[in-house]
Amino acid sequence: MNTQFKKGVLELCALTTLIGGDKYGYELADLLGRKMDISEGSVYPMLKRLQNDGYFESYLMESPNGPARKYYRITQKGREHQLQLQTQWYEFLGQVNSFFEGVEK
C-alpha cells in the first residue's frame, strides 16, 4: 500500500484503537500492524506527537514479564479529534469514490 495513504490514516487508526481501551506502545503497534503494513518505528514518533498535542496521556504500569510498560490513554480532546478525523475520512472517501463511479474497468 502507498506509504502516503498509510501515513495519513495512521493517526486516525491509533486514536480509534485507543477508544477501545488503554494500550501499551508495542501492543498498539502490533494491533495496527495486523491491519496495515507499517513499521514499528513509525508508530512511536506518532504516539509522542499525539501525546504532546494532548490527545493521549501516558502512564507506567508494572509488567509481569519485565520492566514497567508505558500505556497510552485517549483524552477527551483526543476523542473529539478522532471524531473530526473520522468525519473528514468518510467525506474524503466519498469524494474519492465518486471518481470511481462510472469509470469503465
PyMOL commands that set and color helices and strands:
alter all, ss='L'
color gray80, all
select helices_A, chain A and resi 3-19+25-35+40-52+76-100
alter helices_A, ss='H'
color red, helices_A
select strands_A, chain A and resi 23-24+56-63+66-74
alter strands_A, ss='S'
color yellow, strands_A
deselect
rebuild
show_as cartoon
